Amino acid sequence: MVLKTWIAFAALAATLNAVPASAQAQRYTITDLGSLYGCCTTDDESYAVGINNAGDVVGSALTPVSAYHPVPFIYRNGRMVAITDALGYATAINTAGHVAGYVQRIGNPNMEAFLYDGTMHRLGGLPLHSRDGYSAAHGLNNTGVVVGEAGGMTRATTGGAMVYVGGQMFSSSYGDARIAYGINDSGAITGLRTIDSVPLEHAFLLDRNGFRDLGTLDGDPAGVSVPWAINAAGVVVGYSTIAGNSTQRAFEYSNGAMRDLGVLMGVPGFPSGLGWEYSLGLGINTAGDIVGESSGTGFLYHAGTMVDLNDAIDHDEIGWPRIHVATGINDRGQIIGNAYFGDRPGLHAFLMTPVPTTPQ
């Protein structure tokens, strides 16, 4: 009787201590997206920046045209393809598969925004822009509105936040907005405002409630905050300095408040105990899952916890691949970023896909 009772208690304890399948750490497969260069030198590099819900990825990859010649790419159906052979970068992709970015102007060292829908469309510059004007696209929503930065009109040196809609480009330094980095489908825009004379460099949010300076994590007006992405609910992620600390912290801004997401501690190969740990918020999906970089490794911030993505994938016997940064996440939970694969000297773009959990 005593033995049966003990066995029953042991079985109950095991049940109570077991981690439910839904609470187990999510595992991922990881795909090396390759490069446009070849193999295997320090120039054999590719960088993933944007992903849509179909799993199409965009970014830039080096090519052997010259010493440094990145071109924008799209990765779709298992293949990386250059959008153009012009030096430039793809920065965003929407549900329709349209791509925004910027390339070098023809006969001019400055950059020019583009929109790609199967055909390359150079967006030019501001109306009446000077010959040395520029434009760059950093964000794109599902209605086809492009945001970024442009200059060359009345403020040729500093420029302003740019919006391209309905075939027309507009730029404004309203609220000292310098660069627009992201736009959601409701038209809310996040970006960077700067005032050189103060100096000031803060994240901003422009939506139906007006223009807001998002401040900094510690409230120091002399501090810096940089937004990087905005989701459908208007939640902004980025990074901010903290007084007395020379590093940055990833933040989430929602409901009028900026929240510190913390940092990863004890990352292998990163100096610990010196206060050098940092974090950068770089992407967010509709569910509010956030990805970025912390102390030299890619992270996922989910349900209030920051996870080292290197702990969520399988490695070979000598530890490859090694994730360096996560730059985007879609609504299916797929994550993009850059990683070292094998003993190649250069970073490659990657795509991580969640492994379905098996109910227990």
N, C-alpha and C positions, 0 to 999 in steps of 0.2 A: 504494500500500500504506500509506504514511504517512497519507494523507488518510482512508482507510477506518478505520485504527486510531484516529485522532483522533475521527472520528464515533462510533465504537463506544464510546470512553471518555466522550464527551460525553453519549451516550444513557444510559450506565450512571450517570453523575453525576446526570443529571436524574431518573432513577428513584429513586436513593438519597435525593435531596433533596426529592422530592415528599412532600407530607403525605398519609398514607392517609386515605381517606374517613372512617373511624371516628374519626380524631384531629382532623378539621377542626372549627373552632369551630361550635357548634350555632347555628342560626338559628331565629328565631321569627316568627310572625305575631302582631300585637297587636290586640285588640279593645277599643274604648271601650265600656264597659258603660252609659254614659249616666248619667242622674240622675232624680230624681223631681221636681225643681224646675221645670225648663224651661231657658231659655237667654236671656241669657248674662251673669250677674252673679257677684259673689264668693260668692253664696249657692247657686250652681249647682254643688254639690259632692256627691260620693259617695265612700265609703271601703270598700274590700274587705278583709275580715279572714280569712274561712275558705273553704276549697274542699274538695270531696270528689272521689273518683275518677271520678265521672260528669261532672265539670266544672261542677257547680252551685256558685254563689258566694254568700256572704252577707256582710253588712256593714251600714253605715248610710248614709243619704242625707238631706240637708237638704230640707225642704219649706217652702212659703211660709205656713205656719200662723201663725208668729210670728217674732220677730227671730232666734231660734236654736231650731230644732225638728227635730233629727235623728230619723228613725224607722228601725227595722230592715227590711232588704230581703232578698229572695232573687232571684237572677238564674238563670233556667232557660229553656232553649229560646229563647234570644235575647231575653228580655224581663225587665226589672227590675220587681218587684212588691213593694209594701209589705206586710209581714207584719201590721202593725197601724198605726193612726194615732197610737198613744201614743208619747210621746217615749221613745226607747230605742235599743238597739244589739244587733245580732246578732253573736255572737262565734265560733260554731263550727257545723259541719254534718257529719253522719256519712254512712255509706254508704247508709242507708235514706232519706236526705234530711231527717232530723229536724234541727231547728235549736235551738240554745240561745242565750241572751242575757239581757238585762235591760231592763225598762221602768219608767217611773215608776209608783209606787203610786197607786191611785185615792184622791184626797183627801189625799195625803201627798207631801211633796217627796222622800222617800227612794226607792230603787230596789228592784225585785222581780224575781227570776229568772223566766225563762219557758222552756218547752219547746214547740216548734211541730212538729206532725206532720200539718199540714193544718188543724188546729184549734189555736188559741192557748190554752195552759195556763199560767196564772200559778201559780208554785210556792209562793207565800206566803213565810212566814218560819219561824223556828225554833219548835218547840212552846213555848208559854207566852211567846212573844216579846212585848215591850212594843209599844205602838202605834207608836213611832218606830223599830221594828226595820227591818232591811234585808236583802236578799239579792241576789247578782249571780252569774250563771253565766259562766264564762270558758272552760270546756272540756267536751267531750262525746266519749264513745267509741262504738264500733259496737254495744255491748251496751246503750246507752241510759243509762249512768251519767253524771251531770252533776257537775262540780266548779266551785268558785268561792270565794265568801266570804259570810259571814252574821254578823249581830250582833243584839243586842236582848234577849239572855237575861241571863246573869250578867255579860257583858262588853259592855254596850251600846255603849260608845265604841270599843272596839278590835276586837271581833268575832274571828272565827277562820276557818280554812279550812273550806269547806263541801263536803259530798258529798250528792247527792240520788240515791237508789236505791230501787227498789221502792215508789215513792210516798211515801217519807219523807225528810225533810231532817235531816241531822246536821251539827254544827259542832264543831270542836275546835281548841284552841290547843296541841295536843300538840307538843312540841318547839318551842314558840313559833311554830308554823305560823300565818301570818296570812292568806295567800291561796293558793288552788290555781289554777294557770294551765292545766295540761294533764293528761290521763290517757290511757294507751294501753289496748289491748284486754286486756292482762294485768292491768290494775288498778294499774299503777305511776303514781304521781302526782308531779308536780313543782310547786313553788310557792315562795313567799317566806316566810321566817321573820324576825321582827323582835323585838328586845329593846330597848325604849325606854331603859332605864337604862344600857345599855353605852356608846353605842348600837350596835346590830348590825342589818344588813340583808343577809341571805345567801340564796342559792338553796338549796332542799332537794330531796331525792328520797326518797320513801317507797315501798318495794317489798317483796318477800318477804324481802329481806335486812335490813329494818328501816329506820329513819329516819336519813338522813345529811345533814349540813350540807356543801354542795359547796364551801364556801370561796370564795376569790377567785383571780384569775389569778396574782397575785404573792405569795399566801399571807398577805397583811396582814389580820389579823382585823378591823381597823377599816375595811377596804375594803368596797365594795358589789358584790354580784352579783345579777342579776335573771334568772330563767329565763323562757322564753317558750313553749317547745314541747318535746314529747317524742315520739319515734317508737316503732315496734313493738319495736325492740331495746332500748329504754330509754335511748337517747342523748338527752341534754338539750342544748338550745341557748338562748343568751341573750346577756347582755353583762355585763362586769365592769369596774370601775375598776382602774387600775394606779398604784402609788405614784409620785408625782412627775409624774403626767400628769393633766390636768384633763378628759380625754376618756375615752370608753369603748371597749372592744374586744369584738368578738363572740367568744363561746367555744363550744366543743363539749365536753361532759362525757361520757366513756365509760370503762369499765374502771377506775374509781376515780381518773381524772385529768382535770383541766380544761386544755384546749388553746386557745391564742390563734390565731384565724383570720386575724389581720392586718387591714390596711386597704387601700383603693384609694388610690393616689397619682396626682396629676396630673389629677384630675377637672375637666373644663372648668367654669369659673365658680366653682370652690371655691378659696379662698386656699391656696396651697401654700408650703411652706418655713417655716410658722409653728408647726407642730406641732399644728394643730387637727384633723387627720384623725381620724376616728372610725369605728366600725362597731358594728352591732347585729344579733345573730342573732335572727330572728323566726319562721322556719318550717323544718321538716325533713320529708322523706318517708322511706319505708321503706328506700330505697337509701342514705340518708345524705346526699343532696343538701340543701344549706342555702341559704336565701335571707334577705335582710335589707336593711339600708341602710348605706351607707358614704360619708361625706363628701358627703352630699346627693344620692346616686344609689342605685338599686337594684342589688343584686348577687346572683350565684349562685356558691356555693362548691361546686366539683365536682372530684373527683380531686386534691385538694390545691391547687387554684388558685381564686382569687377573680376573677370576671369581672364587668365593668361591663355590665349588661344593656342599656344604651343602645347598646353596640357589637354587640348581637346582633339588632337589629331594623332595618328600613328607615325612613328619615326623609324628609320632603319637602324641598323646596329651601331652606326656612328653618329646618330642624332639628326640626320637630315629628314625632311626639310626643316628650316628654321625661320619662323615667321618674324618679320621685322616690324611691320605696321599693317593695320587694317584701315581701309579708307572709305568703305561703303558697305551698306547692308540693305537688302530689299525686303519686301513684305513676306517672302517665302523663307526668310532667315538665311539666305545665301550671303556670303561675305566675300569681299574682294580686298586685295592689298598687295603687298610685296614681300617676297621671301627669298631666302637662299635655298637652292636645290642642289644636293650633292656638293661637290667641291668647286662648282663654278664660282668665279670671282665676282660676277655681277648679279644684281637682284632681278628676279622675274616676277611678273604679275601672276597672281593666283586667284582661283575661285574655290571657295569652301562651300560645301553643300551639307546640310544637316542629315545625319543618318537616322532614319525612322526608328523610334524606340519600339521594342517588342513588349507588349503588356505581359506582366508577370502575375 
